[in-house]
């Protein structure tokens, strides 16, 4: 697979198939810092964090309810 980057577009081509993916302007509220941000992003299901710092901070935080949860083990048959 080869990819080329120019402007906010990425072109993926593999043998007979070519796909052009473009960025779009999205507005969302960061789940970590609560800031409303406007960014150019590639299409995705949901945008949660405004930066890598917020993503890292949110991943390292463990709430007391998460710490008390027991892992689920399905019943053995």
C-alpha positions as CSV (number, residue, x, y, z in Angstrom):
1,X,0.0,0.0,0.0
2,X,1.4,3.4,-0.9
3,X,0.1,6.7,0.5
4,X,0.7,10.3,-0.5
5,X,0.0,13.3,1.5
6,X,-0.9,16.7,0.0
7,X,-2.9,19.3,1.8
8,X,-5.5,17.6,4.0
9,X,-6.0,14.7,1.6
10,X,-4.6,11.2,1.8
11,X,-4.6,9.0,-1.2
12,X,-4.4,5.2,-0.6
13,X,-3.9,3.0,-3.6
14,X,-3.6,-0.7,-3.7
15,X,-3.5,-2.5,-7.1
16,X,-6.9,-1.6,-8.7
17,X,-8.4,0.3,-5.8
18,X,-7.9,4.1,-5.0
19,X,-9.5,6.0,-2.2
20,X,-9.3,9.7,-1.4
21,X,-9.9,10.6,2.3
22,X,-10.2,14.3,3.1
23,X,-10.2,16.1,6.4
24,X,-13.2,18.1,7.7
25,X,-13.6,20.9,10.2
26,X,-15.2,19.5,13.4
27,X,-16.2,21.2,16.7
28,X,-16.3,19.2,19.8
29,X,-15.8,19.5,23.6
30,X,-12.7,17.8,25.0
31,X,-13.7,15.0,27.5
32,X,-10.6,15.8,29.6
33,X,-10.2,19.5,29.9
34,X,-13.7,20.6,28.9
35,X,-12.5,23.1,26.2
36,X,-14.6,23.5,23.1
37,X,-12.2,23.1,20.1
38,X,-12.4,23.5,16.3
39,X,-9.9,21.2,14.5
40,X,-9.3,19.7,11.0
41,X,-9.7,15.9,11.5
42,X,-10.0,12.8,9.4
43,X,-13.4,11.2,9.6
44,X,-14.0,9.1,12.7
45,X,-16.8,7.9,14.9
46,X,-16.3,10.3,17.8
47,X,-13.7,12.9,18.8
48,X,-13.0,12.9,22.5
49,X,-9.7,14.7,23.2
50,X,-8.2,17.9,21.9
51,X,-4.6,16.9,22.2
52,X,-2.2,14.0,22.9
53,X,-1.6,15.5,26.4
54,X,-5.3,15.3,27.2
55,X,-5.6,11.7,25.9
56,X,-2.6,10.6,28.0
57,X,-3.9,12.3,31.1
58,X,-7.4,10.7,30.7
59,X,-5.9,7.2,30.1
60,X,-3.9,7.4,33.3
61,X,-6.8,8.5,35.5
62,X,-8.6,5.7,37.3
63,X,-11.8,6.5,39.1
64,X,-12.6,4.7,42.4
65,X,-15.5,2.9,40.8
66,X,-13.2,1.6,38.0
67,X,-10.7,0.4,40.6
68,X,-13.4,-1.5,42.6
69,X,-14.8,-3.3,39.5
70,X,-14.2,-7.0,39.4
71,X,-13.3,-8.6,36.1
72,X,-16.1,-10.5,34.4
73,X,-15.4,-14.2,34.0
74,X,-18.0,-16.0,31.9
75,X,-19.3,-19.3,33.3
76,X,-17.6,-22.4,32.3
77,X,-19.7,-25.0,30.5
